[in-house]
């Protein structure tokens, strides 16, 4: 996999790959949850790329807030998957740590923008 220079995008790309592997064994009756997790992760990546390329700080803040909301949706869907015994606690924790890193970088990015606006 190509190494991304921008750390939060690299973390998200790694999360997507981990999700692809971890969600492989979902039963057909729970395929909707699997698809929502996958789609949300791709949407998160698209939002990060857009935030990285926009020059408008107001738009960038809006996109980063959407990124944080999207990662929380993924977290909820993974929690639901754990409760339904579709993933193990170990997998949930591993993915959760990866998502925590993404949220930290997004909130740090937001703070940097706010500091530069003053």
N, CA, C and O atoms as a GROMACS GRO file, in nm:
protein
  472
    1UNK      N    1   0.084  -0.118   0.000
    1UNK     CA    2   0.000   0.000   0.000
    1UNK      C    3   0.089   0.124   0.000
    1UNK      O    4   0.189   0.132   0.071
    2UNK      N    5   0.049   0.220  -0.082
    2UNK     CA    6   0.123   0.346  -0.091
    2UNK      C    7   0.113   0.422   0.042
    2UNK      O    8   0.006   0.430   0.101
    3UNK      N    9   0.225   0.475   0.087
    3UNK     CA   10   0.229   0.552   0.211
    3UNK      C   11   0.178   0.694   0.184
    3UNK      O   12   0.224   0.761   0.091
    4UNK      N   13   0.084   0.737   0.265
    4UNK     CA   14   0.025   0.871   0.253
    4UNK      C   15   0.104   0.966   0.341
    4UNK      O   16   0.140   0.932   0.454
    5UNK      N   17   0.132   1.087   0.290
    5UNK     CA   18   0.208   1.185   0.368
    5UNK      C   19   0.126   1.243   0.482
    5UNK      O   20   0.179   1.274   0.588
    6UNK      N   21  -0.004   1.257   0.459
    6UNK     CA   22  -0.091   1.317   0.558
    6UNK      C   23  -0.137   1.209   0.656
    6UNK      O   24  -0.206   1.114   0.616
    7UNK      N   25  -0.100   1.222   0.783
    7UNK     CA   26  -0.114   1.116   0.882
    7UNK      C   27  -0.258   1.066   0.899
    7UNK      O   28  -0.282   0.946   0.901
    8UNK      N   29  -0.355   1.158   0.912
    8UNK     CA   30  -0.493   1.115   0.937
    8UNK      C   31  -0.547   1.036   0.818
    8UNK      O   32  -0.625   0.941   0.836
    9UNK      N   33  -0.508   1.073   0.698
    9UNK     CA   34  -0.552   0.999   0.580
    9UNK      C   35  -0.486   0.861   0.578
    9UNK      O   36  -0.550   0.762   0.541
   10UNK      N   37  -0.361   0.853   0.619
   10UNK     CA   38  -0.293   0.723   0.628
   10UNK      C   39  -0.363   0.633   0.728
   10UNK      O   40  -0.384   0.514   0.702
   11UNK      N   41  -0.400   0.688   0.846
   11UNK     CA   42  -0.471   0.609   0.946
   11UNK      C   43  -0.605   0.559   0.892
   11UNK      O   44  -0.644   0.446   0.919
   12UNK      N   45  -0.674   0.642   0.818
   12UNK     CA   46  -0.804   0.603   0.763
   12UNK      C   47  -0.788   0.496   0.657
   12UNK      O   48  -0.866   0.401   0.651
   13UNK      N   49  -0.688   0.509   0.574
   13UNK     CA   50  -0.662   0.406   0.473
   13UNK      C   51  -0.630   0.272   0.540
   13UNK      O   52  -0.676   0.167   0.494
   14UNK      N   53  -0.552   0.275   0.647
   14UNK     CA   54  -0.521   0.153   0.720
   14UNK      C   55  -0.646   0.095   0.786
   14UNK      O   56  -0.665  -0.027   0.790
   15UNK      N   57  -0.733   0.183   0.838
   15UNK     CA   58  -0.859   0.138   0.898
   15UNK      C   59  -0.945   0.067   0.795
   15UNK      O   60  -1.003  -0.038   0.823
   16UNK      N   61  -0.953   0.123   0.675
   16UNK     CA   62  -1.034   0.062   0.568
   16UNK      C   63  -0.983  -0.079   0.537
   16UNK      O   64  -1.063  -0.171   0.520
   17UNK      N   65  -0.853  -0.095   0.529
   17UNK     CA   66  -0.796  -0.227   0.500
   17UNK      C   67  -0.827  -0.324   0.614
   17UNK      O   68  -0.863  -0.440   0.589
   18UNK      N   69  -0.812  -0.278   0.739
   18UNK     CA   70  -0.845  -0.364   0.853
   18UNK      C   71  -0.992  -0.401   0.852
   18UNK      O   72  -1.027  -0.516   0.879
   19UNK      N   73  -1.078  -0.305   0.822
   19UNK     CA   74  -1.222  -0.334   0.817
   19UNK      C   75  -1.254  -0.437   0.710
   19UNK      O   76  -1.335  -0.526   0.732
   20UNK      N   77  -1.190  -0.424   0.595
   20UNK     CA   78  -1.212  -0.521   0.487
   20UNK      C   79  -1.182  -0.663   0.536
   20UNK      O   80  -1.255  -0.758   0.507
   21UNK      N   81  -1.073  -0.676   0.611
   21UNK     CA   82  -1.034  -0.809   0.662
   21UNK      C   83  -1.125  -0.856   0.774
   21UNK      O   84  -1.164  -0.973   0.778
   22UNK      N   85  -1.158  -0.767   0.866
   22UNK     CA   86  -1.235  -0.805   0.983
   22UNK      C   87  -1.383  -0.832   0.953
   22UNK      O   88  -1.448  -0.910   1.023
   23UNK      N   89  -1.435  -0.769   0.850
   23UNK     CA   90  -1.577  -0.784   0.819
   23UNK      C   91  -1.604  -0.895   0.718
   23UNK      O   92  -1.717  -0.913   0.673
   24UNK      N   93  -1.502  -0.967   0.684
   24UNK     CA   94  -1.512  -1.070   0.582
   24UNK      C   95  -1.614  -1.179   0.614
   24UNK      O   96  -1.679  -1.231   0.524
   25UNK      N   97  -1.628  -1.213   0.740
   25UNK     CA   98  -1.710  -1.329   0.777
   25UNK      C   99  -1.849  -1.294   0.828
   25UNK      O  100  -1.911  -1.374   0.898
   26UNK      N  101  -1.900  -1.176   0.795
   26UNK     CA  102  -2.034  -1.140   0.840
   26UNK      C  103  -2.136  -1.232   0.772
   26UNK      O  104  -2.126  -1.259   0.652
   27UNK      N  105  -2.234  -1.280   0.848
   27UNK     CA  106  -2.339  -1.362   0.786
   27UNK      C  107  -2.426  -1.277   0.693
   27UNK      O  108  -2.434  -1.155   0.706
   28UNK      N  109  -2.491  -1.343   0.599
   28UNK     CA  110  -2.573  -1.273   0.500
   28UNK      C  111  -2.683  -1.190   0.564
   28UNK      O  112  -2.718  -1.084   0.512
   29UNK      N  113  -2.739  -1.237   0.674
   29UNK     CA  114  -2.849  -1.162   0.738
   29UNK      C  115  -2.802  -1.028   0.795
   29UNK      O  116  -2.883  -0.938   0.818
   30UNK      N  117  -2.671  -1.012   0.818
   30UNK     CA  118  -2.615  -0.889   0.873
   30UNK      C  119  -2.533  -0.812   0.770
   30UNK      O  120  -2.450  -0.728   0.806
   31UNK      N  121  -2.555  -0.842   0.644
   31UNK     CA  122  -2.477  -0.778   0.539
   31UNK      C  123  -2.498  -0.627   0.534
   31UNK      O  124  -2.409  -0.553   0.492
   32UNK      N  125  -2.616  -0.580   0.576
   32UNK     CA  126  -2.646  -0.437   0.574
   32UNK      C  127  -2.552  -0.360   0.668
   32UNK      O  128  -2.503  -0.253   0.634
   33UNK      N  129  -2.527  -0.416   0.787
   33UNK     CA  130  -2.434  -0.351   0.882
   33UNK      C  131  -2.295  -0.345   0.820
   33UNK      O  132  -2.228  -0.242   0.826
   34UNK      N  133  -2.252  -0.456   0.763
   34UNK     CA  134  -2.120  -0.462   0.699
   34UNK      C  135  -2.109  -0.355   0.590
   34UNK      O  136  -2.009  -0.284   0.583
   35UNK      N  137  -2.211  -0.344   0.506
   35UNK     CA  138  -2.209  -0.247   0.397
   35UNK      C  139  -2.207  -0.103   0.450
   35UNK      O  140  -2.139  -0.017   0.393
   36UNK      N  141  -2.282  -0.076   0.557
   36UNK     CA  142  -2.284   0.058   0.615
   36UNK      C  143  -2.147   0.095   0.674
   36UNK      O  144  -2.102   0.209   0.659
   37UNK      N  145  -2.083   0.000   0.739
   37UNK     CA  146  -1.949   0.025   0.794
   37UNK      C  147  -1.851   0.056   0.681
   37UNK      O  148  -1.775   0.153   0.688
   38UNK      N  149  -1.855  -0.025   0.576
   38UNK     CA  150  -1.764  -0.004   0.464
   38UNK      C  151  -1.789   0.129   0.395
   38UNK      O  152  -1.696   0.205   0.368
   39UNK      N  153  -1.915   0.159   0.366
   39UNK     CA  154  -1.949   0.284   0.299
   39UNK      C  155  -1.910   0.405   0.384
   39UNK      O  156  -1.857   0.503   0.333
   40UNK      N  157  -1.936   0.396   0.514
   40UNK     CA  158  -1.901   0.507   0.604
   40UNK      C  159  -1.751   0.530   0.607
   40UNK      O  160  -1.705   0.644   0.613
   41UNK      N  161  -1.674   0.423   0.602
   41UNK     CA  162  -1.528   0.439   0.604
   41UNK      C  163  -1.478   0.504   0.475
   41UNK      O  164  -1.386   0.586   0.478
   42UNK      N  165  -1.536   0.467   0.362
   42UNK     CA  166  -1.498   0.531   0.235
   42UNK      C  167  -1.542   0.677   0.232
   42UNK      O  168  -1.470   0.762   0.180
   43UNK      N  169  -1.658   0.706   0.286
   43UNK     CA  170  -1.706   0.844   0.294
   43UNK      C  171  -1.613   0.927   0.384
   43UNK      O  172  -1.585   1.043   0.354
   44UNK      N  173  -1.567   0.868   0.494
   44UNK     CA  174  -1.473   0.935   0.583
   44UNK      C  175  -1.346   0.974   0.508
   44UNK      O  176  -1.297   1.086   0.520
   45UNK      N  177  -1.293   0.882   0.431
   45UNK     CA  178  -1.172   0.908   0.355
   45UNK      C  179  -1.195   1.022   0.254
   45UNK      O  180  -1.110   1.109   0.238
   46UNK      N  181  -1.308   1.020   0.188
   46UNK     CA  182  -1.340   1.125   0.090
   46UNK      C  183  -1.350   1.262   0.160
   46UNK      O  184  -1.302   1.362   0.107
   47UNK      N  185  -1.412   1.265   0.277
   47UNK     CA  186  -1.423   1.391   0.352
   47UNK      C  187  -1.285   1.444   0.392
   47UNK      O  188  -1.260   1.564   0.386
   48UNK      N  189  -1.196   1.354   0.432
   48UNK     CA  190  -1.061   1.395   0.471
   48UNK      C  191  -0.984   1.451   0.352
   48UNK      O  192  -0.915   1.552   0.364
   49UNK      N  193  -0.995   1.385   0.237
   49UNK     CA  194  -0.928   1.436   0.117
   49UNK      C  195  -0.983   1.574   0.080
   49UNK      O  196  -0.907   1.664   0.044
   50UNK      N  197  -1.115   1.589   0.088
   50UNK     CA  198  -1.175   1.718   0.055
   50UNK      C  199  -1.129   1.826   0.154
   50UNK      O  200  -1.097   1.938   0.113
   51UNK      N  201  -1.127   1.793   0.283
   51UNK     CA  202  -1.082   1.890   0.384
   51UNK      C  203  -0.936   1.928   0.361
   51UNK      O  204  -0.897   2.042   0.382
   52UNK      N  205  -0.857   1.833   0.319
   52UNK     CA  206  -0.715   1.858   0.296
   52UNK      C  207  -0.692   1.948   0.175
   52UNK      O  208  -0.592   2.021   0.171
   53UNK      N  209  -0.781   1.945   0.078
   53UNK     CA  210  -0.758   2.021  -0.044
   53UNK      C  211  -0.828   2.157  -0.046
   53UNK      O  212  -0.792   2.242  -0.127
   54UNK      N  213  -0.927   2.178   0.040
   54UNK     CA  214  -0.998   2.306   0.036
   54UNK      C  215  -0.917   2.416   0.104
   54UNK      O  216  -0.847   2.392   0.202
   55UNK      N  217  -0.927   2.535   0.050
   55UNK     CA  218  -0.857   2.651   0.107
   55UNK      C  219  -0.948   2.729   0.202
   55UNK      O  220  -0.900   2.807   0.284
   56UNK      N  221  -1.077   2.709   0.190
   56UNK     CA  222  -1.175   2.780   0.271
   56UNK      C  223  -1.180   2.720   0.412
   56UNK      O  224  -1.223   2.606   0.428
   57UNK      N  225  -1.135   2.795   0.513
   57UNK     CA  226  -1.129   2.741   0.649
   57UNK      C  227  -1.266   2.708   0.706
   57UNK      O  228  -1.279   2.612   0.781
   58UNK      N  229  -1.367   2.785   0.672
   58UNK     CA  230  -1.503   2.755   0.720
   58UNK      C  231  -1.549   2.620   0.665
   58UNK      O  232  -1.605   2.538   0.738
   59UNK      N  233  -1.524   2.597   0.538
   59UNK     CA  234  -1.560   2.469   0.475
   59UNK      C  235  -1.476   2.356   0.534
   59UNK      O  236  -1.527   2.246   0.558
   60UNK      N  237  -1.348   2.383   0.559
   60UNK     CA  238  -1.259   2.282   0.616
   60UNK      C  239  -1.308   2.238   0.754
   60UNK      O  240  -1.309   2.119   0.786
   61UNK      N  241  -1.350   2.335   0.836
   61UNK     CA  242  -1.402   2.304   0.970
   61UNK      C  243  -1.528   2.219   0.959
   61UNK      O  244  -1.546   2.122   1.032
   62UNK      N  245  -1.615   2.256   0.867
   62UNK     CA  246  -1.739   2.180   0.845
   62UNK      C  247  -1.707   2.035   0.805
   62UNK      O  248  -1.770   1.942   0.855
   63UNK      N  249  -1.612   2.018   0.716
   63UNK     CA  250  -1.574   1.884   0.671
   63UNK      C  251  -1.512   1.802   0.783
   63UNK      O  252  -1.539   1.682   0.796
   64UNK      N  253  -1.428   1.865   0.865
   64UNK     CA  254  -1.366   1.793   0.976
   64UNK      C  255  -1.469   1.753   1.081
   64UNK      O  256  -1.459   1.645   1.140
   65UNK      N  257  -1.567   1.838   1.104
   65UNK     CA  258  -1.675   1.801   1.196
   65UNK      C  259  -1.754   1.683   1.141
   65UNK      O  260  -1.799   1.597   1.217
   66UNK      N  261  -1.773   1.678   1.010
   66UNK     CA  262  -1.839   1.564   0.947
   66UNK      C  263  -1.754   1.438   0.960
   66UNK      O  264  -1.807   1.329   0.979
   67UNK      N  265  -1.622   1.454   0.951
   67UNK     CA  266  -1.531   1.340   0.970
   67UNK      C  267  -1.548   1.280   1.109
   67UNK      O  268  -1.557   1.158   1.124
   68UNK      N  269  -1.552   1.366   1.208
   68UNK     CA  270  -1.567   1.319   1.346
   68UNK      C  271  -1.701   1.249   1.364
   68UNK      O  272  -1.710   1.145   1.430
   69UNK      N  273  -1.806   1.307   1.307
   69UNK     CA  274  -1.938   1.245   1.315
   69UNK      C  275  -1.937   1.109   1.244
   69UNK      O  276  -1.996   1.012   1.294
   70UNK      N  277  -1.872   1.101   1.130
   70UNK     CA  278  -1.868   0.976   1.053
   70UNK      C  279  -1.795   0.867   1.130
   70UNK      O  280  -1.837   0.752   1.128
   71UNK      N  281  -1.685   0.903   1.196
   71UNK     CA  282  -1.610   0.802   1.272
   71UNK      C  283  -1.693   0.753   1.391
   71UNK      O  284  -1.683   0.637   1.431
   72UNK      N  285  -1.774   0.842   1.448
   72UNK     CA  286  -1.861   0.800   1.559
   72UNK      C  287  -1.971   0.707   1.511
   72UNK      O  288  -2.014   0.618   1.585
   73UNK      N  289  -2.017   0.726   1.388
   73UNK     CA  290  -2.116   0.634   1.329
   73UNK      C  291  -2.052   0.497   1.308
   73UNK      O  292  -2.113   0.395   1.339
   74UNK      N  293  -1.930   0.495   1.257
   74UNK     CA  294  -1.859   0.368   1.238
   74UNK      C  295  -1.841   0.298   1.373
   74UNK      O  296  -1.860   0.177   1.384
   75UNK      N  297  -1.805   0.375   1.474
   75UNK     CA  298  -1.788   0.320   1.609
   75UNK      C  299  -1.919   0.257   1.659
   75UNK      O  300  -1.918   0.148   1.715
   76UNK      N  301  -2.030   0.326   1.638
   76UNK     CA  302  -2.159   0.273   1.678
   76UNK      C  303  -2.190   0.143   1.605
   76UNK      O  304  -2.236   0.047   1.667
   77UNK      N  305  -2.166   0.140   1.475
   77UNK     CA  306  -2.194   0.020   1.397
   77UNK      C  307  -2.106  -0.098   1.440
   77UNK      O  308  -2.150  -0.213   1.440
   78UNK      N  309  -1.982  -0.068   1.475
   78UNK     CA  310  -1.893  -0.175   1.524
   78UNK      C  311  -1.938  -0.223   1.661
   78UNK      O  312  -1.932  -0.343   1.690
   79UNK      N  313  -1.983  -0.131   1.747
   79UNK     CA  314  -2.038  -0.173   1.877
   79UNK      C  315  -2.159  -0.264   1.858
   79UNK      O  316  -2.174  -0.365   1.927
   80UNK      N  317  -2.243  -0.227   1.764
   80UNK     CA  318  -2.360  -0.308   1.735
   80UNK      C  319  -2.318  -0.447   1.682
   80UNK      O  320  -2.380  -0.548   1.716
   81UNK      N  321  -2.214  -0.448   1.601
   81UNK     CA  322  -2.162  -0.575   1.550
   81UNK      C  323  -2.109  -0.662   1.662
   81UNK      O  324  -2.126  -0.784   1.661
   82UNK      N  325  -2.044  -0.599   1.758
   82UNK     CA  326  -1.993  -0.674   1.874
   82UNK      C  327  -2.108  -0.730   1.957
   82UNK      O  328  -2.105  -0.847   1.997
   83UNK      N  329  -2.208  -0.648   1.982
   83UNK     CA  330  -2.324  -0.693   2.060
   83UNK      C  331  -2.395  -0.810   1.993
   83UNK      O  332  -2.450  -0.896   2.061
   84UNK      N  333  -2.395  -0.812   1.862
   84UNK     CA  334  -2.457  -0.922   1.787
   84UNK      C  335  -2.361  -1.039   1.768
   84UNK      O  336  -2.394  -1.137   1.700
   85UNK      N  337  -2.243  -1.028   1.828
   85UNK     CA  338  -2.140  -1.131   1.822
   85UNK      C  339  -2.090  -1.156   1.679
   85UNK      O  340  -2.057  -1.269   1.642
   86UNK      N  341  -2.085  -1.049   1.600
   86UNK     CA  342  -2.034  -1.059   1.463
   86UNK      C  343  -1.884  -1.036   1.460
   86UNK      O  344  -1.815  -1.083   1.370
   87UNK      N  345  -1.833  -0.962   1.560
   87UNK     CA  346  -1.689  -0.943   1.577
   87UNK      C  347  -1.654  -0.968   1.723
   87UNK      O  348  -1.739  -0.958   1.811
   88UNK      N  349  -1.529  -1.000   1.747
   88UNK     CA  350  -1.485  -1.028   1.883
   88UNK      C  351  -1.451  -0.897   1.955
   88UNK      O  352  -1.436  -0.792   1.893
   89UNK      N  353  -1.439  -0.907   2.086
   89UNK     CA  354  -1.401  -0.790   2.165
   89UNK      C  355  -1.260  -0.744   2.126
   89UNK      O  356  -1.233  -0.624   2.121
   90UNK      N  357  -1.172  -0.838   2.099
   90UNK     CA  358  -1.035  -0.806   2.059
   90UNK      C  359  -1.035  -0.723   1.930
   90UNK      O  360  -0.961  -0.625   1.919
   91UNK      N  361  -1.116  -0.763   1.833
   91UNK     CA  362  -1.126  -0.688   1.707
   91UNK      C  363  -1.186  -0.550   1.731
   91UNK      O  364  -1.140  -0.451   1.673
   92UNK      N  365  -1.287  -0.544   1.816
   92UNK     CA  366  -1.352  -0.416   1.847
   92UNK      C  367  -1.251  -0.319   1.909
   92UNK      O  368  -1.246  -0.202   1.871
   93UNK      N  369  -1.171  -0.368   2.002
   93UNK     CA  370  -1.070  -0.283   2.067
   93UNK      C  371  -0.965  -0.238   1.966
   93UNK      O  372  -0.927  -0.121   1.964
   94UNK      N  373  -0.918  -0.330   1.884
   94UNK     CA  374  -0.816  -0.298   1.784
   94UNK      C  375  -0.866  -0.190   1.687
   94UNK      O  376  -0.794  -0.095   1.657
   95UNK      N  377  -0.987  -0.206   1.639
   95UNK     CA  378  -1.044  -0.107   1.548
   95UNK      C  379  -1.074   0.024   1.620
   95UNK      O  380  -1.059   0.132   1.563
   96UNK      N  381  -1.117   0.013   1.745
   96UNK     CA  382  -1.146   0.132   1.826
   96UNK      C  383  -1.022   0.218   1.848
   96UNK      O  384  -1.030   0.341   1.843
   97UNK      N  385  -0.909   0.155   1.872
   97UNK     CA  386  -0.784   0.229   1.889
   97UNK      C  387  -0.746   0.303   1.760
   97UNK      O  388  -0.698   0.416   1.764
   98UNK      N  389  -0.768   0.238   1.648
   98UNK     CA  390  -0.739   0.301   1.519
   98UNK      C  391  -0.830   0.422   1.499
   98UNK      O  392  -0.785   0.527   1.451
   99UNK      N  393  -0.957   0.408   1.536
   99UNK     CA  394  -1.051   0.520   1.521
   99UNK      C  395  -1.019   0.632   1.618
   99UNK      O  396  -1.038   0.749   1.586
  100UNK      N  397  -0.972   0.599   1.737
  100UNK     CA  398  -0.930   0.701   1.834
  100UNK      C  399  -0.819   0.789   1.776
  100UNK      O  400  -0.819   0.911   1.794
  101UNK      N  401  -0.724   0.725   1.708
  101UNK     CA  402  -0.615   0.801   1.645
  101UNK      C  403  -0.670   0.898   1.540
  101UNK      O  404  -0.625   1.012   1.530
  102UNK      N  405  -0.766   0.852   1.463
  102UNK     CA  406  -0.824   0.937   1.359
  102UNK      C  407  -0.896   1.057   1.422
  102UNK      O  408  -0.881   1.170   1.375
  103UNK      N  409  -0.972   1.033   1.528
  103UNK     CA  410  -1.042   1.142   1.596
  103UNK      C  411  -0.943   1.241   1.656
  103UNK      O  412  -0.963   1.363   1.647
  104UNK      N  413  -0.835   1.192   1.716
  104UNK     CA  414  -0.733   1.280   1.774
  104UNK      C  415  -0.673   1.372   1.667
  104UNK      O  416  -0.658   1.492   1.689
  105UNK      N  417  -0.640   1.315   1.553
  105UNK     CA  418  -0.581   1.395   1.447
  105UNK      C  419  -0.681   1.495   1.390
  105UNK      O  420  -0.644   1.608   1.359
  106UNK      N  421  -0.807   1.454   1.376
  106UNK     CA  422  -0.909   1.547   1.324
  106UNK      C  423  -0.934   1.662   1.423
  106UNK      O  424  -0.946   1.777   1.381
  107UNK      N  425  -0.942   1.632   1.551
  107UNK     CA  426  -0.964   1.740   1.649
  107UNK      C  427  -0.841   1.829   1.659
  107UNK      O  428  -0.854   1.950   1.677
  108UNK      N  429  -0.722   1.772   1.648
  108UNK     CA  430  -0.601   1.853   1.646
  108UNK      C  431  -0.597   1.944   1.524
  108UNK      O  432  -0.554   2.059   1.533
  109UNK      N  433  -0.640   1.892   1.414
  109UNK     CA  434  -0.646   1.969   1.290
  109UNK      C  435  -0.744   2.086   1.306
  109UNK      O  436  -0.717   2.198   1.263
  110UNK      N  437  -0.858   2.058   1.368
  110UNK     CA  438  -0.958   2.163   1.395
  110UNK      C  439  -0.899   2.272   1.484
  110UNK      O  440  -0.918   2.391   1.457
  111UNK      N  441  -0.828   2.233   1.589
  111UNK     CA  442  -0.769   2.330   1.681
  111UNK      C  443  -0.666   2.416   1.609
  111UNK      O  444  -0.657   2.537   1.635
  112UNK      N  445  -0.589   2.357   1.521
  112UNK     CA  446  -0.489   2.432   1.444
  112UNK      C  447  -0.557   2.538   1.357
  112UNK      O  448  -0.509   2.652   1.348
  113UNK      N  449  -0.666   2.501   1.295
  113UNK     CA  450  -0.739   2.598   1.211
  113UNK      C  451  -0.793   2.711   1.296
  113UNK      O  452  -0.782   2.828   1.259
  114UNK      N  453  -0.851   2.677   1.412
  114UNK     CA  454  -0.906   2.780   1.502
  114UNK      C  455  -0.797   2.875   1.552
  114UNK      O  456  -0.819   2.996   1.561
  115UNK      N  457  -0.681   2.820   1.584
  115UNK     CA  458  -0.570   2.903   1.633
  115UNK      C  459  -0.521   2.998   1.524
  115UNK      O  460  -0.484   3.112   1.553
  116UNK      N  461  -0.520   2.952   1.401
  116UNK     CA  462  -0.474   3.034   1.289
  116UNK      C  463  -0.576   3.141   1.250
  116UNK      O  464  -0.540   3.240   1.185
  117UNK      N  465  -0.701   3.124   1.288
  117UNK     CA  466  -0.805   3.220   1.254
  117UNK      C  467  -0.799   3.342   1.345
  117UNK      O  468  -0.842   3.450   1.306
  118UNK      N  469  -0.745   3.325   1.466
  118UNK     CA  470  -0.743   3.434   1.565
  118UNK      C  471  -0.638   3.537   1.532
  118UNK      O  472  -0.623   3.635   1.605
   0.00000   0.00000   0.00000
